[in-house]
Amino acid sequence: MALSGLKVIEFAGLAPGPFAGLILADNGASVIRIDRPSAPSSDILCRRKRSAAINPKIPSGKVALIQLVSSADILIDPFRPGVMERLGLGPEVFLGNSNSPGLNPKLIYARMVGFPRTGPHKDMAGHDINYLALSGVLSMLPGTADKPCFPLNLLADFGGGGLTCALGILLALIERGSSGRGQVVDADMVSGTRYLSSFPLLGILAPASPMFGGARGSHLLDGGAPFYDIYTCQDGRWMSVGCLEPTFFKAFIEAFVKAVPHGFTLDGWTPTVDVQFDRNEWPKLKEYLTKGFATRRRDYWASVFHGTDACTLPVLTPEEAAALDSSSSPFPVAHPRIVTPRAAIPHAGSAESLTLRPGQHTREILTDLGLKDAQLEEMEREGAIGIVNARQSKL
């Protein structure tokens, strides 16, 4: 696999940091998650990772961590600014500076925070919804007439955060391949979300596209257009309509008009292909589609548009989507795939692979580092490490 042979130290966190580590692990890197001894974990992004429970505030634990990072290719720091420096594990310890050489000058030190490090919010706590708010993107998202809605925690945490951080790590590895020097990857979720959203932001800030401009909820892509929206069916389930281009809209509206109950109109009005870009007709078209979709069940509409160019498809539940996935796995698999022709595609694993007990692999990881059983026992007594035995790891 592309990243086989690379060693990653991922300090335990939530959402974006573990997702960046998951991307690396899914592509062959050996990822060790550093947990706190005796700390619980709700992380489910731990496929193909191992866990070592080490306390850097205990001297022997800090020494072990420094040894681990000194032998690694990549470190993922998910903490707020200054935390790693206070622990004595900042970038200069490993990459060095003008005054002293570092312990691991080839290390890729990936740092991910919520807010830009030089901005007015750099020391504040926050979550996806807050980063999304400051990015300017939340104000553009669909919702009600009163306020926009947020798409779970996908945009800032995972798109602008974890995925962008993983991209930065890969770019740093390419740079290291030519220069031989380690790099600091400085990622923040506000800036990452803005970059991820370049298309709509550029459309608003430097208008060059008819898809943007005007009030929220009036654009082609934010629910303003009746032919790019979600509609509720008779059984309470939904259909997605995305026929932006005239050819696709023609296929959609002609099939739709034929599929509604015989005689169905809106006060005698039935839409034709020429109403698509007549904004004066949009409210009437939206009402017609809303009432029309409500006359049939979702699966009926799915069958009407299956195999057509109407760009109209059912909104699947997570279970339905998993059953339809080409990987045949109930869980999301690594994507994109980088495979040799005819090579086996890695499986996403089982439900058991979603759990990783803190300290589950402490003994084997530190033994590989050269520590002896007596040292490990002493460190465990000091509270410097946590060791989960084989029986506990299965509980």
C-alpha positions, 0 to 999 in steps of 0.5 A: 500500500502507498504508505506502508513502512511509515510510522505515525504517532497520533495523539488521541482526540476527537473527529478530525485528528483521528480521521487524518490518522484513519486515512493514513492507516487505511493506506498502509501506515502504522498508526499508534494512538497515544491515549492517557492511562485509565482514560475512556475513549469514544473514538470509532475512527480507529481501524488498523490502529494500535493504542499505547496509554502513556502519561507524558506528565510522568518523567518516564512516560515522557521519555518513552514518548520522546523515543517513540516520536523520535523514531516516527515519520509523522506526528498528529497533534490535535490539541489547542495551541501551546499544549504540546509545548507545555508538555515539552513535545513541541516541534522544535524538540524534534525538528530543531531550530537555529540553536540546536539540532532536533531529535528527528529532523525528518519528522512531519509534525502535523498540527490541527487546531480549530481557529487560525493560530494568529487570529483573534480566536486562537485561544478560544474553545470551539467545535465544528459549528463554530469553525463553520460559522467563522468560515463564512460558509454557514451563512450560505447553507440551506435551512429555514427562512429564519436561519441556515442549517449545518450538515452534522459536523462534516464540513469543518471537522472532517472536510476542512479539518481531518481531510485537509490535514491528511492532504498536508501530511502527504504534501509534506512527505513529497517535500521531504522526499526531495529536500530530506527535511521534516515539515510542520503542517499547520492546519486549522478548521476555519481556513480549511473549510474556507478552502474546501468551499472555494467554489461558493465563496468565490461565487459570492465574493467575486461574482462570476457565476449565475449559481450565486448572488442574492439572498440565501435560499434563492440560488440554484444550489441552496434550495432556491431552485425547485429542480435542485431540492429534496422532496417528501414522498407519501410514505415520509421518505424523500427523493433528491432532485438535481436536474440543473441542465436543461436536458436533464430537467426535460427528462425529469419533468416529462417523466414526473408529469406522466407519473403523477396520478391521472388528472393531477394539476395545480389549479389547472396548471402543469409545468413544461420544460420552458419553466426551468429558468423562469424564476417567476414560475419557481414558487408554482413549480416548487408547489407542484413538485411538493404536492406531486411527490406526496402522492406516491411512495419513495420507491415508486418514484425511484423506479420511475427515474431509475435508468434515466438522465433525470438526476433524481434519486432516492434518499437512502438510509445509512443501512440502505446505502451500506447494502448498495455500496460496491465494496459489500462492506457495511462500513465506509471503506478507504477512498480513493483506492490506489491499487495494483490491477487485480490486487485485492481491495482491503476490506473495511473490517468488522464492528470489532475494528471500530473499538480500540481500548486505550493501552491495548497495545502499550506492552508490544509497542514499548517492547518494540522500542527496547523497554524491558518487562521490569521497566514497564512494570515500574512505569505502570506503578508510577502511572506513566503508562497503562497496560490492558491485558489480552482478556481486558482488550476483548471486553 
